[in-house]
Amino acid sequence: MSKLRRFPRVSPGDFRNNLGDNLMEISLAQKNFVLYRHGQRMCVFTPIERGARGEIITPSEYRRHSSEYIAKVRYGHKRRFIIAKRGRKLAWMRPVEDVGIAPGR
């Protein structure tokens, strides 16, 4: 029997407002987050994996332009972003399809 992968659900606003805490949970506790809005999965934040590729952004850039980055991951050619602070990669922002869950509800 295969084990189902469960990810904590969080709204984009709550994730952005608690960004520092969430990034530390991702990088240190290896926790994953799925951003939901109106019941729709938008993107996934996961710990950095070996071979992770994507555009590097800072936490302040994400906080300032979070809706644009979410839209680029969700709709814009399924782009990926790595959130890094002072050269340390903290989290990987990527489409929900990458982790094996459907983008719908």
N, C-alpha and C positions, 0 to 999 in steps of 0.2 A: 504494500500500500504506500503510495507516494505521499510525502508530507506537503501540505499546502503552504505556500508562502504567504504570511500575513504581514502587512505593513501598516503602521499607524497612519490614520487619516488626519490631515490638518488643512485648514484653509490657507490660502496664500497670504492673507493679512496677518493671521496668527503666526505663520512661519516667519514672515518679514519682521514682525514686532519682537520676536524672540530669537532673532537670527543668531546671535552669538552663542546662546545656550544650545540651540539646535545644531549648529555647526560642530560644537564640541561633542555633543552626543553622537553625531555621525562619525567624526574622526576618532574619538577615543573609545566609545562604547560600541562601535560598529553597528549603529542603528540606522534603519532606513525610514524615509518618510515619503508618503504619496500626497501630493497636493490635490485637493478636491475643491470644486466649486459647482454648486447646484447639482450635486450628485455625479458630476463628470470627473474622471481622472484626467489631470492635466500634465503632470510630469512627476518624476521620481528623483529624490535626493538619496544617493547611496555613498558608502565609503569608497575611496579611491581603490581601484583594482589595478593589478599589474597590466600594463599596456593601455591604460586609460588615455584616450585622446580627446581633445576638445580645446576650445578657446579658453584661455585663462582670464578670469575676472576677479576683482577683489570683492570682499563683503560689502564695502561701501558702494561700489558700482551696482551690485545686485540690489541693495536696499533702495538705491535711487531709481533704478530702472527695472524693477522686478517684473512688472507686467510685460515689458518688451521682451525680456529674456524668456519668460514663460511662453509667450506667443511664438518665439523663435524655436523653442524646443517642441512645442505642441504642433505648430502648423508649418513653420518655415524650414522645410527640407530636413526635419528631424535633427537639428543641430544639437551639439553637446557642449556643456560648459564645465570647467573645473574652477571651483572657488578656492583661491589661494590667498594667504595672508603672510607677508614677509617671507615669501619663498616656500612656505609650507602648504602643501595641497591638503585641503580640509574635506571637501565634498565634491561629488560628481553629480551634476544636474543633467538628466537624460530622459528620453521618451519612455513611456510606460511599456512599450513593446519590447524594449531592451531587456527587461527583467521578467518577461514572460506573462504579463497580465494584459488583458484587453483594454483599449483606451476608453471604452464605454463605461457603463455603470458598474 
